[in-house]
């Protein structure tokens, strides 16, 4: 499998399954392990059907706090533009969750968060 840059690493599981079709969990993890071991904020996980052999759904966890689960059939049915919008929405939600966590832990105030967003949009 080809090397993926940081911005594509979050799609490794789905890309692997798209290229090679359903496969046993062990084989899937062997294929994706080199990519997942690289330092990144994204983790890709798989859930298995009851028979324990075929991967049918994928989960993307941008922060480790919230997982976005979707059917691989739905993923395959999407256009590239729809997939990009979905990933962008997940990243936006993950960023909001990180900000809320920082506010709750006292690392920043809601006012500081608003000021940061104002600076980023300029």
C-alpha positions as a Markdown table, in Angstrom:
| # | Residue | x | y | z |
|---|---|---|---|---|
| 1 | Unk | 0.0 | 0.0 | 0.0 |
| 2 | Unk | 1.3 | 3.4 | -0.9 |
| 3 | Unk | 2.5 | 5.9 | 1.7 |
| 4 | Unk | -0.1 | 8.4 | 2.8 |
| 5 | Unk | 0.6 | 12.0 | 3.8 |
| 6 | Unk | -0.7 | 13.4 | 7.1 |
| 7 | Unk | -3.9 | 14.8 | 5.7 |
| 8 | Unk | -4.8 | 11.4 | 4.1 |
| 9 | Unk | -3.8 | 9.1 | 7.0 |
| 10 | Unk | -7.2 | 9.4 | 8.5 |
| 11 | Unk | -8.6 | 7.6 | 5.5 |
| 12 | Unk | -6.2 | 4.7 | 5.5 |
| 13 | Unk | -8.7 | 2.1 | 6.7 |
| 14 | Unk | -11.3 | 3.0 | 4.2 |
| 15 | Unk | -8.8 | 3.2 | 1.4 |
| 16 | Unk | -7.3 | -0.2 | 2.3 |
| 17 | Unk | -10.7 | -1.8 | 2.3 |
| 18 | Unk | -11.7 | -0.1 | -1.0 |
| 19 | Unk | -8.6 | -1.4 | -2.7 |
| 20 | Unk | -8.5 | -4.9 | -1.3 |
| 21 | Unk | -12.1 | -5.6 | -0.3 |
| 22 | Unk | -13.3 | -7.1 | 3.0 |
| 23 | Unk | -10.6 | -9.0 | 4.9 |
| 24 | Unk | -10.0 | -10.5 | 8.3 |
| 25 | Unk | -9.2 | -8.1 | 11.1 |
| 26 | Unk | -5.7 | -9.3 | 11.5 |
| 27 | Unk | -4.8 | -8.8 | 7.9 |
| 28 | Unk | -6.3 | -5.3 | 7.9 |
| 29 | Unk | -4.3 | -4.3 | 10.9 |
| 30 | Unk | -1.1 | -5.7 | 9.4 |
| 31 | Unk | -1.8 | -3.5 | 6.3 |
| 32 | Unk | -2.6 | -0.3 | 8.2 |
| 33 | Unk | -0.2 | -0.7 | 11.1 |
| 34 | Unk | 2.7 | 1.2 | 9.5 |
| 35 | Unk | 0.4 | 4.2 | 8.8 |
| 36 | Unk | -1.3 | 4.2 | 12.2 |
| 37 | Unk | 1.9 | 4.1 | 14.1 |
| 38 | Unk | 2.9 | 7.5 | 12.8 |
| 39 | Unk | 2.2 | 10.3 | 15.2 |
| 40 | Unk | -1.2 | 11.9 | 14.3 |
| 41 | Unk | -4.3 | 13.2 | 16.0 |
| 42 | Unk | -6.4 | 10.7 | 14.0 |
| 43 | Unk | -7.0 | 7.1 | 14.9 |
| 44 | Unk | -8.8 | 4.8 | 12.6 |
| 45 | Unk | -10.6 | 1.9 | 14.1 |
| 46 | Unk | -12.7 | -0.9 | 12.8 |
| 47 | Unk | -15.7 | -2.8 | 14.1 |
| 48 | Unk | -16.4 | -6.3 | 13.0 |
| 49 | Unk | -19.5 | -8.3 | 12.1 |
| 50 | Unk | -20.5 | -11.0 | 14.5 |
| 51 | Unk | -18.6 | -13.6 | 12.6 |
| 52 | Unk | -15.4 | -11.7 | 13.5 |
| 53 | Unk | -14.0 | -12.0 | 10.1 |
| 54 | Unk | -15.3 | -9.2 | 7.8 |
| 55 | Unk | -14.9 | -5.5 | 8.3 |
| 56 | Unk | -18.1 | -3.7 | 7.3 |
| 57 | Unk | -17.9 | -0.4 | 9.2 |
| 58 | Unk | -15.2 | 2.0 | 10.0 |
| 59 | Unk | -14.8 | 4.6 | 12.8 |
| 60 | Unk | -12.8 | 7.7 | 12.6 |
| 61 | Unk | -11.8 | 9.3 | 15.9 |
| 62 | Unk | -10.2 | 12.7 | 15.5 |
| 63 | Unk | -9.6 | 13.4 | 19.2 |
| 64 | Unk | -10.1 | 10.1 | 20.9 |
| 65 | Unk | -13.1 | 11.5 | 22.6 |
| 66 | Unk | -15.8 | 11.0 | 19.9 |
| 67 | Unk | -16.1 | 8.4 | 17.2 |
| 68 | Unk | -17.9 | 8.9 | 14.0 |
| 69 | Unk | -19.1 | 5.6 | 12.7 |
| 70 | Unk | -20.3 | 5.0 | 9.2 |
| 71 | Unk | -21.1 | 2.1 | 6.9 |
| 72 | Unk | -18.5 | 1.3 | 4.3 |
| 73 | Unk | -21.3 | 0.9 | 1.8 |
| 74 | Unk | -22.4 | 4.5 | 2.5 |
| 75 | Unk | -18.7 | 5.6 | 2.2 |
| 76 | Unk | -18.3 | 3.9 | -1.2 |
| 77 | Unk | -21.6 | 5.4 | -2.4 |
| 78 | Unk | -20.4 | 9.0 | -1.7 |
| 79 | Unk | -18.8 | 11.2 | -4.2 |
| 80 | Unk | -15.3 | 12.6 | -3.4 |
| 81 | Unk | -16.9 | 15.9 | -2.6 |
| 82 | Unk | -19.3 | 14.3 | -0.2 |
| 83 | Unk | -16.5 | 12.5 | 1.6 |
| 84 | Unk | -14.5 | 15.7 | 1.8 |
| 85 | Unk | -17.5 | 17.5 | 3.4 |
| 86 | Unk | -18.0 | 14.6 | 5.8 |
| 87 | Unk | -14.3 | 14.7 | 6.9 |
| 88 | Unk | -14.4 | 18.5 | 7.2 |
| 89 | Unk | -17.5 | 18.3 | 9.4 |
| 90 | Unk | -15.8 | 15.7 | 11.6 |
| 91 | Unk | -12.7 | 17.9 | 11.9 |
| 92 | Unk | -14.9 | 20.9 | 12.8 |
| 93 | Unk | -16.7 | 19.0 | 15.5 |
| 94 | Unk | -13.4 | 17.6 | 16.9 |
| 95 | Unk | -12.0 | 21.1 | 17.1 |
| 96 | Unk | -15.1 | 22.3 | 19.0 |
| 97 | Unk | -14.7 | 19.4 | 21.4 |
| 98 | Unk | -11.1 | 20.2 | 22.0 |
| 99 | Unk | -12.0 | 23.9 | 22.7 |
| 100 | Unk | -14.7 | 22.8 | 25.1 |
| 101 | Unk | -12.3 | 20.5 | 26.9 |
| 102 | Unk | -9.8 | 23.3 | 27.3 |
| 103 | Unk | -12.5 | 25.6 | 28.7 |
| 104 | Unk | -13.7 | 23.0 | 31.1 |
| 105 | Unk | -10.1 | 22.3 | 32.3 |
| 106 | Unk | -9.6 | 26.0 | 32.8 |
| 107 | Unk | -6.8 | 26.2 | 30.1 |
| 108 | Unk | -8.7 | 29.0 | 28.4 |
| 109 | Unk | -11.9 | 31.1 | 28.8 |
| 110 | Unk | -14.8 | 31.3 | 26.3 |
| 111 | Unk | -13.7 | 34.9 | 25.6 |
| 112 | Unk | -10.2 | 33.7 | 24.6 |
| 113 | Unk | -11.8 | 31.2 | 22.3 |
| 114 | Unk | -13.8 | 33.8 | 20.6 |
| 115 | Unk | -10.8 | 36.1 | 20.2 |
| 116 | Unk | -8.8 | 33.2 | 18.7 |
| 117 | Unk | -11.5 | 32.5 | 16.2 |
| 118 | Unk | -11.7 | 36.2 | 15.3 |
| 119 | Unk | -8.0 | 36.3 | 14.6 |
| 120 | Unk | -8.1 | 33.2 | 12.5 |
| 121 | Unk | -10.9 | 34.6 | 10.3 |
| 122 | Unk | -9.0 | 37.9 | 9.6 |
